[in-house]
Amino acid sequence: MKATFGAGCFWGVEVFFKELTGVQDAVCGYMGGELDNPSYPEVKQGNTGHAEVVEVTFDESQISYEQLVLAFWKNHDPTTLNKQGIDEGTQYRSAIFFHNEEQQRIAEASKAYQQANNPRFASKTIVTEITAASTFYEAEDYHQSYFEKNNLPSCHIAFE
């Protein structure tokens, strides 16, 4: 099964999803834009409409889509429009790209629940877009497992 999330720079997003039991793969890429086969320099300019995303392949017998969405909320700030940490631009937007109606229902219900019940969001509005998945374009090879390849720690901060 597939799930696709945008939560800022895809390097850190890839790391936190790969660490979850039941996730078989997490691949950095681009989704949600107008240009076919965008390159990183094109997406980085912010003119293609793409978000940096991670496409997650998971085993539903080990981890549910609901659990993936919960991990998504815990591993970025969904209240900052087009910004995560020092990264700014539409390519860094908070986004859930659903692959079917069930994922859409779960994502929308989870967003509403988090907004109403999570103290982190009590005085802020969650701006995460929930959109139908479109064509996924895999990012260039040097972006895959970037922190591992370069012996660097992840830059993402987990919230509880």
N, C-alpha and C positions, 0 to 999 in steps of 0.2 A: 504494500500500500504506500501511497505517496502523500506527503504534506509539504507545503511550501510557506516559508516565513521570511519576512523582512524585518530586521530589528537592528539596523545600523550596519556598521562594517561587517561584511560577511565572514571575515576570518574568525572573529570571536563567536559568532552565531554558530558556525560550523563546529567549533570545539565543544560548546555546551550541549549541542544535540548529539554529537558523536559519543559523549560520555554516558548517555542514557541507555540502560539495559533495554534491549528490544529494538534499538535503532541499528539498522544494518548498514546504512550509509548516509552521509550528509555531504552534499556537493554544492559548492559555491557557484552562483550564476546570476542571471539577470532576468527579470520578468516585469510585465506591466507597461512596456513602452511601445513606441511606434516604429522603431527601426529594426529591420531584420538583421540577425547576427551582429549585434553590437559588440564593440570592443571595450575594454576597460577605459581607455582614454576617452572614448565617446560618451560612455555612461558617466564618467567622473565629471565631465563638463556640465552635466545636468540638463542637457537639451534633448535627450532621447525619450524621457518619460519612464525609463526603467528604474526599478528598485534593485539594490543589491539584495539577493535572496539566498536562502539555502533550501535546496530540495532534499527532503528527508525521506528515505525509504525505511519503513518500519514493519515489524512483525506484530500484527494485532493480537496475537496470542500472548505476547510479552509486554506490550505497552499499547495503551489506547490512544486514539486521537485526542481525547480529552486531556490525558496526561501530557501530551506534547504541547497542547495549547497552554496548559498551566505552566509548563517550563518556559514557554515563550513569555508569559506575563512576568515571571520571576527574574528574567535575565536581560531586561532592558527597561527603559522608561517610555511607556506608551503614551505619555502625556506631552511629549515635546514634539511639535510639528516639524517634520523634516530635519530632525537633529537627534543625534545620540552622542553624548560627550562632546568632544571637540569637532566631530564630523557634522557638517551642515550641508544640506541640499536635498532635493526630492529623492535622490537615489538612496538616502539613508532613512527614509520614512518607515514608520511602523506599519506593517501590513501582514494580513493573513490572506493568502490566495487559496481559496477552497477548490477541491477537485470534484465535489459532488454535493448534492443537496443536504446530505447528512452532515458533512463537514461545515457547510454554511450555517446550518441550524446550531450546531455545537459551538462554533466560533462566535456567533451573534449572542447566544445565551451566555457564554462564558464572559464575553465583553460586558454585557449588562450586569452580570453577577459581580464581576470585579469592580465595576464602577460604583455599584451600590454597597458593596460589603468589604472591600479591601481598604484598610486605613491609609495605605500609601496614596490612594486616589481620592480621599475624602474632600480635598479642597481643589482638586485638579480634574480636568476632563480628559478622558482617554480619547485620543485622536486616531487610533489605529483604524486603517481602512480594511474592510473585509470585502474582497473582490474575487470574482471567478478567475481561476487560474487561466493563463494564456500560455503562449509558447515559452518554454524554459530554454534559455540559452546558457549553456555551461560556460563558466568563466575560464579564462586562460589557465593552462596547467600550473603556472607559478603561483596562482591564487589558491589552489587546492592544498589543504594541509599546510598552509603557509607557516603557522607558528612551529609546527613539528619540523618542517624542512629547514627552518632558520633557527631552531633551538631557542625559541622565544616563548615567554609565558603569554597566556591569553590576556587580552585587554578588557574583557567583559567583567562586569561586577554583578554578582547575583544578589537579588533582593529577597527578603523573606516576608 
